[in-house]
């Protein structure tokens, strides 16, 4: 019998509806805590989080328990998997990867844990690529390598209305958040080696959104130059409580990216929403 490698990720990949089922990807929910009550991310809507944040209710997030991962690994083993590649959001943003490592110690089959150093479809696109390699008969090393390689080439840029929510969650320094508030700037950020860093400070929302579009187009063009001439660049536009703004940005991006592959527009879930706040808009650029 051919060895079967299963692929696992967490709910912050925000895969398009039906994608996990199509590719046989198992998803472990990260938790969001609202007013002291913990919920699996798939049981809370982004609107619930946006409303709680606007009302200044305490909102935090929590990694899945190691047992949650172990239960999934053992279920996959019982279904015939001989190994698992488990790909997750950045360890610099969450200890989810640590939970996966702890569960791997007790698994009845080998588990390869990959830190994507990313989140959202910056995690999702590498997971999908890994699942395709697994479906083609790839061994655990090649499946993990595919996820790692694609994650390393993926860029993430995002706009937030305020740095306050990132400051509350400890995802950006208090000094940077204070500076943004004092100068009344609209921040553009990006993910660098798994961490959220300031990219630019822009004076108005309209200018910030125009720059978000431009930097995404530039990243896609650079990716096309660095890869094969016929290669495609997949793009995701994420938002929180602002679908119209996301749809407008996607419509502007599409004709500007020559080698555009898949274009995904989706709302982030409760976990990321808890840290970025309402109004967030993000672009993920993922060369194939």
Secondary structure, DSSP 8 states (H G I E B T S, - for coil): ----EEEEEEGGG---TTHHHHHTEEEE--EEEETTEEEEGGGS-HHHHHHHHHTT--EEEE---HHHHHHHHHHHHHTT-SEEEEEES-TTT-SHHHHHHHHHHH-SSEEEEEE-S--THHHHHHHHHHHHHHHTT--HHHHHHHHHHHHHH-EEEEE-S-SHHHHHTTSS-HHHHHHHHHHT-EEEEEEETTEEEEEEEESSHHHHHHHHHHHHHHHHHHHHHHS-TT--EEEEEEESS-HHHHHHHHHHHHTT-TTEEEEEEEE--HHHHHHH-TT-EEEEEEE-
